[in-house]
Amino acid sequence: MSEKSPLRAGRKLGDYELQKRLGKGSMSEVFQARHVATNEIVAIKIPAKAVLNDPQLCKRFEQEYTLVYPLNHKNLVKVLDYSEQDGVPFLVLEYVDGPSLAEHIEKKTSLSEHEALSILLPVADALTYLHGKKIIHRDIKPSNILMTSDGKVKLADLGLVKDLDATSRLTRTKMGLGTLQFASPEQFDNAGAADLRSDIYSLAATIYMALTGEFPFGKGTVTSMMMRKLTNQFVAPIQKAPKLRPAVDAAIRMAMHAEAKFRPASVSDFVALLTGWKKYPPDIELPGKVVEAALKAPKLIPKASDERRKDTRYELHAVGSCRSPIDVGGQLWASAIVDISKTGLCLESKKKFEPGAVVEIMVSVNPDESVITELARVRWNKPAADNSWQHGCEFVNAMTQEEMESILENLKGKTKMH
């Protein structure tokens, strides 16, 4: 793309004249354009310079056309053509004349259950169609759901689509795709392993945003949000939208489970749960925090005869995660914090850590922001229920009394004292 002919209103690309920019992201930008012969209004999608300089990303842009062009569904934005000019590829797309769901939510703050489902159920229908073609979207979010001026709903931006039958791999292990708030946890560990349940997760997170007007995992650093995502730390939508039917609340929470195996097996199953035609399995504990009306004071634990910690311990009902401090980019293991004191804590995890190992432990203090991180040395382990392990851990640096009191104050409702 020459510097003498930048992308701007009035520039011609093939048979089209650019009119105005509709949006710009890290991967591409989209313009409204007019066919110079027929005056048809379309959208033109052009890859960003970073994409043009990366053969793998260019391949993904070409794949979007190859894979999506044959698709035909009333709730999918239609891909009309693919062309190049001056070495720059571009897609010609159906033009949608209304706002995105993200813009609609921003304008209204939040949507009623009826309005949210009337917008999201057509998206679910489009996803069912894609999954039937063995295609997953991988980037469901409010900004990729468009609405026409006459009330139709269109799912857009299939740039991250994955053909489940394809033999080529355009996604590297540990390469995360999607948007942090809405993408499933597995997409950030190994996006190539994502399946249709990843789309179900993202659809549920999008409905959550529509109903509450808030991001499911609050604000903060990428690390803190990922930790909350990995450990199911979000406030149940019914807490933020009290008029929500319990069936809708349960469906969203089940679909947003950090572990894909606990989510609905198909979009149809998710819709059946949303609409009350199907109940979630009673043996699944729904993720998401339900705040009690009155917070309880921490419960003091009497010292056991074999307890090695001298400081007062507090029984705890909080979740966290742990990992090796050596491999900071390594796997996070979801954990439960059984009790805590100034000098250590008892950690329960599916991962077995051997005595002497040093682990980095993160504890969610509240669902909005605060996370405490401590290094601790494992002193002992023993088997626990459900193939888990309990670990007695000693902090590398003991907490001060002031720090301990601050944590207990923040963890009211998660601790018990007697």
Steps between C-alpha positions, in 0.01 A plus 500: 500500500683808382541807716365709209164329511400448865166354594255789514162609370507535123768238434407223256559131564407296197141584407436673833546852635566533873254731677581491873676284758261286704753347737864421558670225699841342537431252218302706250294807426157520340365770267160576362534502122295549181512293183580761234277335235198381700515738802461196729617579854734238649760466772867457402731318742873565458779331701721714722868550411599254774293233325649577160848449645411159650447214251307298758255783571463569128408134461232544767356800311482294180346210695221730619385538140553137396316362800227760541405586140289182451309558824145628479302576815268790570683582824853497356659799326545380141845503338449618141844507338877485545747703296841669503634836394865605510580182691241574767218242541152611603164344575167634380228444761129557541442846651300516825343841560437478876707506821697219658370335816789665686378845391141407583597387853707816552201714404247313717737396785344152514225307325191324631498122489250506214702743287832329571367158401323638192842621379712206614276209397543584127876498564460157658317389185792622286746315725297179473524537121879556517555208736294280268757590231776409750605864528555689827505879520742557795427873536139539619469836678258798501698700242473213250120486520340753265139615473328633190270801503200267456588281800690209348808361680824407323809325634811658348878471485579138433872579480583249774283218366633148523407214271485191722574280197803701385841335519698826500581665832493880499510523877812441705483340845492769774369750241180649636224619271184691574421780741597452864162569663303273267737228377512166679803423719624226268537749214782672689682176576470335161261670258541216253333264746186715532177330397131590477478529881732799473232676294239403760715658774540823298130516419416463871751772595344726235149440639641576848626836373169578330295425814725673753678768298825385663796291394474150651849511652517863609807713445866470585815350358499223243643266766229578756220462245644172373524371855133583560409337170695183579342469844139591407516827692209705370186629666190305401299709249186477711683699771534790257165448326260383777202468262683232301333159494704242694510279188679773303742564786581128531546457124746790477698382801521141375612616154770722654663217692880515474508128416347430160374155602248659739347732238199410285604257227342704219349839428160329482549367854599849617188652342287228662647598839451872432138458405417260783432195281789320663642511854869497579636173648455497879848352553671809354584780739430822315790746485452866584470672834164551670544763769326431829285773645701517822874439517614267769797555727808279455505173690799426722635146466620324815857374463532133418752292690710452186474858372844647436396863469507692826285790377121512511342335196175607336278260310461634149257451213681679218641393167835568348759356269857384524795431274873453497674838553777384268268465198300825519335427168412147601172341594287647776337240724160587644512465880289535811638676808399293803647720771746786543725651765778760507761233431328273251190335363347169405452462126283246319574428134475230234874546456722318750799705619778317680631616842776755455357643176445876484173608339352836408150525647239754390184556705199695375406755765195635318346448153575853383870564539707381795727199482770409750806309383735315735795264463476198727696182566309172515555329837267200459230357278221250542218363279167683503159436345439486123859404415632823647793563735528719807830677559626664814691807380730739687531852362850594388437838665252498786224761492484779756206525736378803304509307172319208657226722642457667162457164328249379759300820458487451123416133534200543728239250388773262386646436844363367828618556855387349833 
